[in-house]
Amino acid sequence: MRLAFLVWEYPPMLVGGLGTYAGYITREFVKKGHDVTVLSLNPGNLPTREVTQGVEVHRPKLVNISNVFPLFVTDDIIKWGPQIRFFNDVLVYNVLSTAKFVNQLEKKLKLEHSIVAFHDWLSALSGISIKNELPRIPSIFHVHSTEWGRSGEGSRIISHLELEASRSVDRIITVSYAMKDDLEKHGWPSDKISVVWNGIDIDTYDPAKAPVEKVKEIRKFYEIADDENMLLFIGRLTWIKGIANLIQAMPDVLAEHPKTKLVILGKGEQQDYIIELAERLGIKKNIKVRYEFIPEDERILHYAACDAAVFPSTYEPFGIVCLEAMAMEKPVVVGANGVVGFREQVVPSGPDQCGIHVNGNEPTDIGWGIKAMLGNPGDAKRWGINGRRRAEKYFTWEMVANQTLEIYSKLVQSNADHVPRG
């Protein structure tokens, strides 16, 4: 098949898990003999076209029209304030990508893509527009998160765009059964929705390949002694990730395990708040924060260096960071209440246990989970080993690609009798 992938972040431009997913899954498609065209956002320093690891990537250059928006857009967008430039970039990326795909790739070059797949609201305008122009190409909406989940009430325009995309496409793929249930509760067409879990590169995330000296350097950098526990959190510093609740859980943890330090890697609107909170709680010396998105090779070393990973999210449709920790044989404490895919990754009891489920809304419950982990180092080590085995069995990128391609193929087959595109 010839597959078109519209995704706003794509390596080397990475903001979160979506870019990681897009990079791995498209390369896996190429390995299996499919042609892949990606249309992604250009931050300004990347080529407008390149072929990387067999994937053809188009990144049209953006223009700034944000000062025009107040003339015709609703108050809902104007309220974005300084973030209006982000909305500008997303809008222009969608318009330019749609025009390039429709006018150049399809109508001029006649590439005849088999599928158009687009991801989240950030590419939904393109997905809807391409369906308008080229209705005979099957379209798939990959939903990794939603506006109401990320932001509470959030933007009405974005929520409307998501819902309209769900209605216009032929198929929806989401990342967990928790997410599928949530979409159905919000009125999305249940007969269109399939679930495909995300994956992990088992060969890259291999604890045996982490150089011992470099792992020691990570712990030394954060001033964590050999007899101290290192807890690791990686993610956006925002309310849905439960980071503030994790900080509030730490005094209870430190009362039983005083030789414990929490390393936090990420950026977000709660950066200043979590430090202020740590100071008020008198635990600042036990909290080590780096406000940055670190590259994959360094992230792997952090997993190797930690004793346990903690991700107390209250909204996490899937959460690749958990898989990364599991693949690195680390026990995990994860939020499992609400729309949280962690509970589908992590077995919390029995012979296959690989971590602990907690209520990410409750600091006392998060603290309980961490103490249960630190208080049973033998069990925790076994849980880490079980985690890697589970990742190897259920969460490889090859499995993800095979399941996704099966959905694509069935959709293409169901459209096989359509009149040829004009």
Disulfide bonds with the S-S distance in Angstrom:
none
